[in-house]
Amino acid sequence: MWFVAIGVAMLVMNIAGIGPVGQWTWGWGERGWFVLLPFGLAVLWWAWSDLSGHTQRKAMKKVDDKREARRQKSMDALGLRKPGKRR
């Protein structure tokens, strides 16, 4: 997500002519393609994340954390856990 945000910021700066990024031209001999580099890095990151299982592990951890929080809330509501005592 950070790569996309950086890419959008650089693209806006280039189109608006703000700062050194605004001076870059779109020719291949110049540095204009650097504006598009963050978008390519975002695609590579998402591809690696999906292929390595990173995305799935994060989703599973989120579900597990919600399940554990729900379990702890139920235990507290039933009075089966003493406050301040950790297991």
N, C-alpha and C positions, 0 to 999 in steps of 0.2 A: 504494500500500500504506500509505503514511503517513496518508492521509486516513481509511482504514478503521480503523487503529489509534487515531487521535485520536477518531474517532466512537465506537468501542467504549468508550474510556476515558471520554468525556463521558457516554455512555449509562449506564455503571456508576455514575459519580459522581451522576448525576441520580436513578437508582433508589435508590441507597443514601443519598442526601441529604448527600453530602459536598461541602463548599465552596460557593462561589457557584453552581456549576452545579446543585447539589442543591436550591437554592431556586427554580429556574425551574419554572414550572408549564407544563402542556401546552396551554394555551389559545392560540389564534391571536393574541389581543391582547397576550399576554405574550411572553417570550423562549424559550418551550419548544421552538419549532421550530428554534432554533439548535442544539439537540442533534442534529438530523437533518441539518444543513447539511454536515458532512464527508462523509456518505454520498452526498449529491448531487454534491459536488465530485469524489468518487472516480469516480462514473459519468461525469461530464463529462471527467475526465482520461483514463479508459480509452477513451471514444469518440474523443476527439481523437487519442490515441496510435495507435489502430487506423486511423483515417481518414487520418492524415498519414504513415503508414508507419513511425513511430518504433519500434513493436514489432517489425516485420519486420526493420528495420535492426539492432536490437540482437541479434536471434536470428541473423542472418547473420554479424555480427561475432563472436559467440561461437563459431560453427562455424568461421569462418576462423582465429580464434586457436587453437582446438584443432588444426586441420589444420597450422598453422605450427609449433606445439609438437611435434606428432608428427613432422613433417619434420625439425626440428632434432635431435630425439632420435635419429632414424634416421641422420642425417648424422654425429652424434657417435659412434654405435655402429659405423659403418663406418670411422671415422677420417678422413673427408673434410674435416672442419673442424678447424682448428688452435685449441686453446684460447686465449682472449684476443684472437683476431683476429675482427673484425666485418666483415660485408659490408654 
